[in-house]
Amino acid sequence: MVSKLHSEKSEKNDYRSKAKAADKDTRGDQMTTKGARSAFLRSYHIPSILLHYPRLVRSMRRVAILDEMAAATCIRDLKARRCWSSDAVDRCGGTHKVATEAWKCRRAISLRQGIVA
């Protein structure tokens, strides 16, 4: 019985040592300062915003009658915590209001499609 407990403990320790070894192998994949800065700047890049937020851009175009670039600029300014963006966005009440209304519009459309389907 003692040997059974000892073998169970050694299996647990073996698992832990394998996990630690695997963790050491993946430490080279950690985010560096340069990588973090590149990711941060990429998140504010207009073509990247157009690529990653297509439904929000489409909703902004409907709600505030914006073109794609103005909608992407509005998202960028919203992420940068700016209250105001372009003239077209400012006429509609600012970045937060345009984004909120676009989200509500997108949510209503998705709910309506869920009921129909």
N, C-alpha and C positions, 0 to 999 in steps of 0.2 A: 504494500500500500504506500509506503514511503517512497519507493522508487517510482510509482505511478505519479505521485505529486511532484516529485523532482523532474520527471520527464515533461509534465505539463508546464512547469515553470520554465524549463529550458526551451520549450517550443515558443512560449510567449516572448522570452528574451531574444530568441532567434528571429522572431517576427519583428521585434522592435529594432534589432540591429540592422535587419534588411531595410526597414523603413528609413532609418537614419542614413544608411548608405545611399539609398535612392534619393533622399533629400539633398545630400551633399552633391550628387551628380547633377541635380537640376538647379543648383545655386548659380550657375553661370548664366541662366536665363532670366535673372532678376533685372528689373528696370534700372537702367543707368540714368544719370542726370541728363545726358545728351538724348537718350531715348525718350525720357519723360518730356523734355522740351520739344522734341519733334512731334510727339503725340499731341501735346498741347497746341502747338501751332497748326498741326494738321486738322484739329477739331474746329479751328476758326477759319479754315480755308474754304472759300465759297464753293468750288466744285465738289469738295468733300461733303459739305453740308447738303448740296443738291443730291448727292449720291446716297447719303445716309438718312435723310428725312424727306423722301419723295411725297408721302401722303400729307404731311404737314405743310409742305410747300404748296401742294395742290389745293388744300383747304384755305390757305392764306390767299391764294390767287382768287378763290371764289368769294371769300368773305370781304376782303379789303380791296379787291380789284387791283392786284399787284402783278407785276411781271415776275418771272422766276428769280431774277437777280435781286430785286427789291425784297422778295420773300426770304431769300437766303441771307441777305444782309440783315433783315429783321431778326432772324434766328441767331445770327452771329452776335448782334447787339444785345439780344436777350440773354445769351450765354455770358456775355461780358458785363451783365447787370446794368446796361444803359437803359434809361427810360425812353429815350427818343432815338429815332433812326432816320429814315428818309422822309421827305415831305409827304409822300403818299401814306406812309405809316403814321406820321404825326397827325394828319388830318383825321385818321380813324381812332385816335386816342392814345397812341404810343405803342411801344413794343409789347408790353404785358397784355394790354387789352386785345390787340390783334391776335396774339398767340392764344389767348384764352378763348376768344370767339372761334378761332380756327379749330382748336381742340374740341369745343362743343359741337361745331359743325361736323367734324370728322366722327365724333362719337355718335351723333344722331344718325349719320349715314350708315355707320356700321351696325347700329341697333336696328335700323329699318331693314337692312339687308338680311339680318338674322331672323326677323319676323317673316319676311317673304319666303326665305328658303326653307 
